[in-house]
Every structure is written in C-alpha cells, then in structure tokens.
Amino acid sequence: MPKSSTSLASWSLAAAAAAALLVGCSSEAKLSKDEVANTMAEKLAAQTGQPKPDITCPEDLVGKVGASLRCTLTGSDGVSLGVTAKVTSVDGDTVDYDIKVDEKPS
C-alpha cells in the first residue's frame, strides 16, 4: 500500500530534524590558535611581571576535557620554550585550560 504524501513529508521533516540534532551534538567548542597564544602570553606576563612573550600555536585547541595543545614561547633573547595548554573544563563555548611552561629550553 503506497504511503500518502503527508506521511512521507512528516518522515522527511523528522529525518531533517534528527540530522540537525546530530550535527549540533557532534560539534565541539574550539579556541583559535591565535586566541590561545594571546591568552597564554597575557597570563604569563601578568604572573611574571614581564612584557608579553611571543607565543605561537600550530593549531586550534579542541574544547574537550583532557585535550592539550603544545605551543612555543620565544623570549626576547631568542630562546624557545615549550608551553602546553590542557583543557580542564568546558561549559558551552567556554573552554578553561591550564598552562604549563617547560623548565628547559627546547
């Protein structure tokens, strides 16, 4: 028995709504690599009383607890140190992370 066009339209709408929900659930918050580098530089400058260091990050930071990103801090003397951002919590679009600077130059 053929289905009515009303029934097919309802299923199509339901399928579209379900697809939209799946897409919404699969997306994760992210912080751009430039935002992470700038925030790291500001926090480190505030902690040390020194000018903001030059920090570069290779990619965006994924907003998932436990995710980490390795960046590079280059001092005014040209010495480079590794800096790690590790996500500690995520609340919607807000991603909180800890920063750890390597003890030895890279």
N, C-alpha and C positions, 0 to 999 in steps of 0.2 A: 504494500500500500504506500503510495507516494506521500511524502510529508508536505504539509501546507507551507506556503511561503512565509507565514507568520512564525512557524516553528523554526524554520531554517534561519530566519533573521534573528530570532532570540538566541539560538546557539552561536551564531556569528558574533553577536554582541557580547555574549558571555565569554567566548574564547578571546575576544579582543581585550575585555576587562581583565581576564586572568593573565594574559600576556603582559599587560601593563603592570600588574601587581608583581609578577616575577621579575621584571626589569627593575622595578623600584626596590625590591628586596636584595637584588644582587649587586646594586651599586654600593660602593664604599666611599666614605669620606676620604679625601686626599688633601694634602697640603702641597703646594707647588714647591719645587726645589729652591726657588728664589725666596719664597716666604720663610722656609725652614732656615736657610742660610742667614737671612736678615735677622730673624728672631734669635738664632744662636749667637750671632755677633752682638746683638743688643744685650742679651743676658750675660754673656761673658764680659763685656765691657763694664756693665753695672757691678758684677761680682769682683772684678779686679781693679776697677778704677782707672783702667787703661782705655785708650781710644778703641773704637770698634775694629776688630780684626777683619781681615779679608777671608771669607769662608765661601767655598763653592761646594755644591752638592751635585752628584751626577744625575739624579732623578727625583721624582716626587716621592713624598712619604705617604705610604698607604695607611689609612686610618683603621688599623686592626691591632688590638692589644697584642703586644709582643713583637710587632713588626719593627724593624730597625733600618737605619739608613746611615751609611758611612760618608762623611764629608771631609774636606780638607781645609784646615786653617793655615794660612800663610802669614807669618809675622812680618813686621816691618824690616826685620833683618834677613828675610828670605827663607827662614827656617819653617818647615812644614810639620804640622801635627795632624794626626787623625782625630776626628770628632765623630761621636756616634750619637744619633737621636734614637731613642727607644720609646715606642708608644706605650703609655701607662693606662690611658683610659680614652674612651670615645663616647661622646654624647651628641647624637645627631651629626652636625657638621663640625662640632668642636672636638679637636684632637689634642690631647695633652701628652707631652713626652718629656723624658729626662734627657739631659745632655751629659756626656762624659768625654773629656778630652784625654787623649793618650798622654802618658807620662814621659815618653821618649819621642824624639823627632822621627818622622817616617823616612 
